[in-house]
Amino acid sequence: MNKPGQKDVLDLIKLIKPWAMRGTSKIRLGNAYDGGYVVPATVLHCDAVVSIGVGPDVSFDFALAERGAKILQFDHTVEGTPQQHANFIFAKQGWGRITEGPFLSFDDILTRLRALAPKRALLKFDIEGGEYEVLESVTPEQLALFDVIACEVHDFERLNDPAFFAKVRRTFEKLTTHHAPVHLHANNYQSVVLVEGVPIPKVLELSFLRRDLDQFPTYSSDPIPGPLDRPNCPVVPDICMNPF
């Protein structure tokens, strides 16, 4: 397996380059800083959320629960949610390739989602670098069950490793089969690295909208960070990704 070259890295980034949405606006939900996400306003019509990776902040989940959505929360690393809501359904289980020990397969997570009989659903995940491994066992058709996907993706400092690069590329190709990337923001708790001469933040927040829900005429001209973005770490400047 060959080491990725600069063109490979640029082609990879192009897979997640945000598109403009013709009929959908963006909104920010959740915490003003870390824990908040900028997503298509379509999420306001979702009556169910699969939220994987709870951690210390559930402000995004809480905002949707307040609007009536049922929130299936999964995290094997915490005892419960830091904030309570009647619409939270928490399981001390993580996302795994198969159901084993403290982990649930995506098939079993979807079984729990279907039990809610949702009309429209959102998938959100932040599992600290575990996303590439578990998404290997997920199909694009399973992801197509969700109107919107919001996630954090990690470890781009490892892109010089050919095997890891290939895994990230497969992940992005899968995420964009039925969904268009519509928002990108760098997490400023981590720095920027050079990969084959291309500056890339180590951690990115991404939002996707299913392609049949809007038209995507051109790439987005929004600055990065955009007007709805906030730095994850409020005492450090946000990472500016289009100064040239």
N, C-alpha and C positions, 0 to 999 in steps of 0.2 A: 504494500500500500504506500503510495507516494505522499510525501509531505505536501500539504496544500500550498499553492502559490498565491500571489497577490490577486490574480483574476478570480481564483476560487473563492477567496475571502470576500471580494467585492460582490460576486454572484450570490454568496450566502446572505450577505447583508441585504441585497436587493429583495430577497424573499420576504423580508419583514418590513420593507419600506412602506410607510403608511400611505393609503389611498384616500382620496377625498370621497365623501359620501354625498350624493346628490340630494337626498331627502331627509337625512338624519343629522341631528346636532349631537354634540358631545356634552356630557355633564360630568361633574366631579362628585363622587360619593365617598363618605367616610372621613377619616381624620384629615385635618388641614395639612399634615406632613406625612410621615411614614404611616402606612395603613390605608391611605386614601388612594382611589384609582380614578382615572379619567376613562370613561367608557361611552359607547353610543347610548343615547337616550332610550333606545329600545329596551334597555334593562328595566325600565319602569313598568313594562308590560309583562315582565317575567313573574310568574307566581310560584316558582321554585328555584332554589339555588343549591348547587353542589359546591361547597367551600372546603377545600382540602389544604390543611396547614393553618391552624387557628392562631397559634402563637399568643403574644401578649395583647393583640389589638383586634377587635372584631367590629370596628366602627362601620366598615363597609357593609358587613352582614346586617348590622343593626339598622342601618338606613333602609335597607330593602325589607327587613322584617317589619319595620314600622309602617311600610306600605302594604303589608299583608302577605308578603312572600314567606313560604316555608323554607327554612334554611337547614339543609343537611350538612353538618359540620363534622370533619374527620381530622383527628390529630392524635397520634399515639404518644406524643412527647409531653402532653400536658394532661392534667387531671380533669379539666373542664374549661369552660369559657370564662374569660375575665369579666364579662358583662352578661347579664341574663336577659332573656326575652322569651315570651311564651311561644314564639314561632321558631326558636332554636331547637334543633334536634341533634344533640351532640353524641358522637361515638368516639371512645378512646381507641381508635384504630387508624392506621395510616393507609396510604395507597401503595400497593405492591403489584408486581407482575402477576402474582397468584395470591389466592387467599391462604395465608399461612401465618401462624403466630399472631402478632399484633397488626397484620396487614390484610387489607381487602383488595381483591382484584377489581378492575374497572367494571367487569360484568356484574359483580355483586354490588358495587356502588350504584350501578344503573338499576338493578333490581329494587333497591331501596327508593330510588328516585321514582320509578314507575308506580310504586305503591302509593305515592302521593297523587297520582293521576294529574300531573301538571299540564296546563295548556302550553306554556312556554317556559323555557328554563335557561339558566345561566350557569356556566362552569367557571370557577375561580380556583387557581392553585398557586401556592408558593411553598415549595417543599425543599428549598435550600440545595438545589443541584440534583435532586433525585428524579427530576422530571424526565430526563432523557431516557433513563432506564425503563421507567414504568410506561412511558408512551410507546415504547417498542411493542407492547402487547395490546395497544388500543388501535381500533380501525378508524379510518376517516368517517365511515358511516355512523359509528358510535358518537364521534364528535359532532356530527351533523344534527344530533338531537338537540343541540344547544343553539339558541339564537346568538348568544354572545359568549366569548371566551376572554377572560382577563387573567393574566398570569405574570409571574416573575420568572425570568430565565437567567441562569447563573454560569459562572466559571469560564468566561470567554478567554481568559488568560491561558487556557489549555488548548486553544484552537490549533496550535502548531502540531499537536499530536494527531496523526492521520486518522486513527480509530475514533478518537473523540470528535474530530471535525465531521467525520461521516455520520456519526450518531446525531450530532446537532443538525446537520443538513436533513437527515431523515425526519427529525422532529419538526423542523420548519416546513418541509414539504407536506407533512401530514396535517399540520395545523392550518395550512393554507389551501388544502384541497377543496374544502367547502366554505371556507371563511376568508375574508379579506382583512389584512392588517389595517387598522384605521388610527392607531395611536401608539406612540413609542416614547418612552421617558427613561432616562438613565437614573439609577439609584446612586445617589452621591455618598452613601456610606462606603462605597467602594470606588476605586480609582479607574483610570483609563489605561489600557495597555496597547502596545503596538504589535500587531500581528501581520507579518509580511509587509510592513510599512503602512498598514491601515490602522488608525486609532479607533479602538473599540472599548466602550465601558465594560467593566467586568460583569455587571449585573444590569439587566434591562427589564422594564415593565412594559408589557404589550397588551393591547386590546384588539380583538377581532370581531367582526360582524359577519354573520352568515350571508353568503353572496346573493341568495335569492330574496333578501329583505331590503335591498337597495340597489342603486346603480353606482358604479365607481368609475367615473369618466377619466380621471387623471390622478397622478400622484398628488398627495396633499402638499399645499404650499405653506401650511402652518409652520411657524418656527418650532424648534425643539431646544429648550422647553417652550411649550405653548402657554397661552393665557390662563388655562385652568391648572397648569402644573404647579406643584410646590416642591421644594427640595425635601427629600426624605429626612435628611439631617438639617434642621433649621438654622444651625450656626455655621454651616458651610455653604458656599455658593453652589447653586445647581450646576450640573454639567451641561455646557452649551455645545450643541452638536452641529451647528451650521454657521460658524463665524466667517467662512470664506465663500 
